[in-house]
Amino acid sequence: MPSNPLHGASFALSTPEPLQLPADSGAEIAFAGRSNAGKSSALNVLVGVHGLARTSRTPGRTQHLVAFVLPDGRRLVDLPGYGYAKVPEAVRAQWRDALEGYLMRRRSLRALALVMDIRHPLTPFDQQMLAFCAAHALPCHVLLTKADKLGRGQTAQTLLAVQRELAQLHGVLSVQVFSATAGTGVEAARGVLTRLLGGPPRAIIT
């Protein structure tokens, strides 16, 4: 089995405010996705630390960003699961603005890993995030999680449908099937994310 380039990630901090993240230098990848899409499970298996993403969260703090640091100083940032936090709309709108600012202006952000449940892909949130990435020249790699829940035929059909959707957006967008439970696509995802972490700094579009 090849060595894990994301091995050794450790919890750095949890914060509701993007400005409180580690200094905007080096390189990081952010993970986004709807609640229950399997984002925490994907993160845990990618770094090879069982329960890291889940145990680093304080129960109830669903609006927090959680930063993990790799031994070489590069970071993985777990964004709040969309659609879960039961907060007033005014607070939700304020959070959306802060998150958009992070995605637009964070120079160390090399790419977004967008987690979708393969059984329910391309939700309005997913489509919004893909369009945002394409418009702002932010590379995005889609993980179609829980692939073990579908048969091969359905998996292939869903992958093709998402590939067609990405092709229409003309961004730096890619997609693969993934299963934290079965291990499907784990090595491939590690390779893609490691390559993206090593990419050039973003050209910030203002």
Order of alpha helices (4+ residues) and beta strands (2+ residues): beta-beta-alpha-alpha-beta-beta-alpha-beta-alpha-beta-alpha-beta-alpha
